[in-house]
Amino acid sequence: MKDLTARQRQVLLLVANGNTNAQIAAWLHVSVHTVAEILTAAYRRLGASDRAQAVAIALAVGELGVHQIHIPDQQRDAA
């Protein structure tokens, strides 16, 4: 497995925090298609088949840190 690029890591972190491709595209000032391409490349590098698996693998191999994922206040209060 190859390491993620900085951009792939950034986009995957935004995914891990619950953002849609459209939200990520708006945030980064790129097209939704570009976000999809970045994610597809990240999936390939991680050996993942979807968003959830990519986030899980990235956490497991240290590409993302659990401390970088923010729990929404409503879920935190319910826990």
Buried (B, 14 or more C-beta within 10 A) or exposed (E): EEEBEEBBBBBBBBBBBEBEBEBBBEEBEBEBEBBBEBBEBBBEBBEBEEBEEBBBBBBEEEBBEEEEEEEEEEEEEEE
